[in-house]
Amino acid sequence: MRTRSSLNLIAESFTTPKCRNRRCSKQRVEPFSLEETFVVTMADQRTMAELLQASTKGYGDAIVIPAILAENFELKHGLLNLVTLKQFYGFEKEYPHAHIRWFNKITSTIKYKDVPNSSIRLMLFPFSIEVATRIWLEKDPPHSILTWEDLVSKFINQFFPPSKTTNLRNEIMNFQQRFDESFCEAWDHFKDLLRACPHHGFIELHQLDTFYNALTPTDQYSLNASVGGNLLTKTPRDALAIIENKSKFCNSQNKPVVTKVSTNAPSSTPHFPEIAALADADKAMLLQKSSPPASVKAVEEICVTCGGPHPYHQCLATDGNVFLEYRDNI
């Protein structure tokens, strides 16, 4: 049962917060002062033209080159020319792995005291690219490439997408020797595909088996004959050495042999029909050049007076009168 005192306490609890809220709502509003804003603005003494200029921040290079502590360090001009001899343009038939291998060979020959080789590569790499590759590097965020490994990873992933890997893997698996390819040409073609995609994932056994089955029956028989049986009876290392040796031998046999042809050789040579035909052609040309020129028929003199076959001054129609001036004019 509630008493009158308890009811008064409840009433006070409801009325007191309203009074407090009124007191708290009376906040002091500071007047707006233009002088303070003007003072803050005038702290920067630059002109409006300077303030409106484009900022130079945010335009840094993507490659961050570590600080070089060596004294008198300088990249020679000849080294820059050597790097620019073989630039990467980003074309479809270009392979970034081959460019990185070549670039590493060039930069591995450079040694500077107290200068890491990775720093030299980071400095020289922008000179080895052009066109689309340079645009890609310029679009990369500033200070996003800190090490040489970062640069190689971004470069490979940009210009060797997964679709290109899939296409090259399919070319390797479906490789076939063309009808106009010799054994050494087919082996060089197959190795070019392997080098173009170094992350193909095929083990050496799979590579040799694919190449052997891609050969024509004639080249398969020749390869088996060179080992005295069947190539599959050899280990992968021995089979690779046999294929390399056979390729070098076939390549040396296919080199053209230049033979001096004598113009006095007989027109028919049973063992060398091509040489005989060439000798006959040379001989015919020599005979044509040495033959005397055709005789030229003498021009007959015709009289301008009567049209007879005699000089005009001997014409009988003139009664033997010779007019020297007229004759000379004619």
PELINFEN-V103391 format. One line per field, one symbol per residue. ss: DSSP state (H for helix, E for strand, L for the rest). psi: psi as a letter, one per 20 degrees, with the letter a starting at -180 (. if undefined). A space follows every 10 residues. Layout:
BEGIN
ss=???
psi=???
END
This chain:
BEGIN
ss=LLLHHHHHHH HHHHHHHHHH HHHHHLLLLL LLLHHHHHHH HLLLLLLHHH HLLLLLLLLL LLELLLLLLL LLLLLLHHHH HHHLLLLELL LLLLLHHHHH HHHHHHHHLL LLLLLLHHHH HHHHHHHHEL LHHHHHHHHL LLLLELLHHH HHHHHHHHHL LHHHHHHHHH HHHLLLLLLL LLHHHHHHHH HHHHHHLLLL LLLHHHHHHH HHHHLLHHHH HHHHHHLLLL HHHLLHHHHH HHHHHHHHHH HHHLLLLLLL LLLLLLLLLL LLHHHHHHHH HHHHHHHHHH LLLLLLLLLL LLLLLLLLLL LHHHLHHHLL LLLHHHHHHL
psi=pprhhhhhhg ghhhhghggh hhghimqpop qpohhghhgg hihojqrhhh hiqqqjqjkr qhpopqppiq qkpppqhhhh hhhihnqpik rhjqohghgg gghhggiiip pqpkoqhhhg hhhhghijqr dhhhgghhiq qqkiohrhhg ggghgghgjm rhhhggghhh hghkpppqhj prghhgghgh hhhhhhmikh jprhghghhg ggiiqqhghg ghghhhjkdp hiirqhghhg hgggghghgh hhhipqpppp ppijqqiooh hmhhhghhgh ghghgghhhi qqqqqppqpp pppigijrlr qhijpiijkj poogggghg.
END
